[in-house]
Amino acid sequence: MRRKHGHLRRGVSLHGLCCSLLPLWLMNDVSDQSALESHFHQSTTTNSANGGCYLKFCAPNPATAGSAAPKMQLSVKDLVESNCLSCVPSEYVCLKTHEDSMLSETETIPTIDFSQLTSPNPNQRSKASLQLAHACRHWGFFMLTNHGVSETLRDEVIRAAHDFYDLAEEEKRKYAGGQLFDPIKYGTSFNPRVDKNLFWRDYLKIHVHPQFHAPTKPPAFSEILEEYCKKSREVIGKLLKGISKSLGLEESYIHKRLNLESGSQLVVINFYPPCPKPEVTMGLPPHTDYGLLTLLVQNELNGLQVQYNGKWVPVHPLPNCILVNTGDHMEILTNGKYKSVVHRAVVNKKAVRISIGTAHGPPLDTVLSPAPELLSDDNPPAYRAITYRKYVQLQKNHPLDRKSCLDRIRL
Ligand SMILES: O=C(O)CCC(=O)C(=O)O
């Protein structure tokens, strides 16, 4: 029998979880926390009297109860694996507005052929460069084909991610320290310290450049991740050269200006367990990414949606492509010419979805500001200068409320 009770900490409190899952007869009693807790200590099953929502609880694990393990909410994986979940706890229910439900199934994000962007043929290069400029300006997202990262490596990194989440919760919680710039951070939801809701995803965030870090388990995880990160940096390096040129700048402009040799690379491994009622919750809320560019790969399940012309465009990636999006620092650098676009992740009923993003940016203490070469009297700076580190702190200290953190530094 799986340990449950020992995991209940801030966020999904025993009280909060119960309010949404308890049958009505017991909900009348929820103000009496001690009665409730003693109920759970005594019972493993609560009958459903309120339309099928019931909760099965197990006794705390004596090995870990009361230990000094770092505080973290119950992971969604653990919540789901309690084997009792027929509805979504109220903490995860997102009230959706009319716009939230407006999907555009007819639009598709653009595709860029990497082999053309890097082709020795100048005509092919300049055609691909125009397409790149269009994608960055109007969509902030594109599918990258013929990128040179093998399917085997992508499958391996996704498999390794799965294996990480299959580790015992105690092993994963070694990384649940919760400090913003911890080299490895395991957690759940989006920004639970400030958000009103919890979100249906667990995450592992790893800083992999300029210093490489990785969890020690599962075996081979570190090696596969390092290889994947190295390959992604190669792709990013070439994409940034293409982007510099598409802006009319020297090929190495972005590299030199932002000191990208020592740039930061952050890997975010998202784990979205299947959800009993995907329509009432969200994997990730609408947000933008910090950094210059993010590469994203996923397992066979879709879930990403991108905002375009006021609607949500569900992304159906082409086989073998890598998804790319321009981040907030690209929008700052280009003074708003290339957009960092709001996106979100929805969840599904069927199976676990995994996505792996790698966000590439300058070193954390680099000051970000619009490139002077792109400014003019008609196009004055639209964002105030800020370091990457301060920008991340700004995002983490405020709820997003469906907006981009860029709104906080717009002039
Ligand atoms: O899972 C996805 O498709 C989106 C991931 C994402 O937006 C993020 O990690 O910031």
PDBQT file of the ligand as one rigid body, heavy atoms in Angstrom, charges set to zero:
ROOT
HETATM    1  O1  LIG A 501       4.480  21.144 -21.922  1.00  0.00    +0.000 OA
HETATM    2  C1  LIG A 501       4.426  21.989 -22.798  1.00  0.00    +0.000 C 
HETATM    3  O2  LIG A 501       4.066  21.738 -23.939  1.00  0.00    +0.000 OA
HETATM    4  C2  LIG A 501       4.767  23.436 -22.484  1.00  0.00    +0.000 C 
HETATM    5  C3  LIG A 501       5.889  23.574 -21.505  1.00  0.00    +0.000 C 
HETATM    6  C4  LIG A 501       6.139  24.999 -21.124  1.00  0.00    +0.000 C 
HETATM    7  O3  LIG A 501       5.499  25.908 -21.583  1.00  0.00    +0.000 OA
HETATM    8  C5  LIG A 501       7.168  25.310 -20.125  1.00  0.00    +0.000 C 
HETATM    9  O4  LIG A 501       7.846  24.392 -19.613  1.00  0.00    +0.000 OA
HETATM   10  O5  LIG A 501       7.352  26.522 -19.834  1.00  0.00    +0.000 OA
ENDROOT
TORSDOF 0
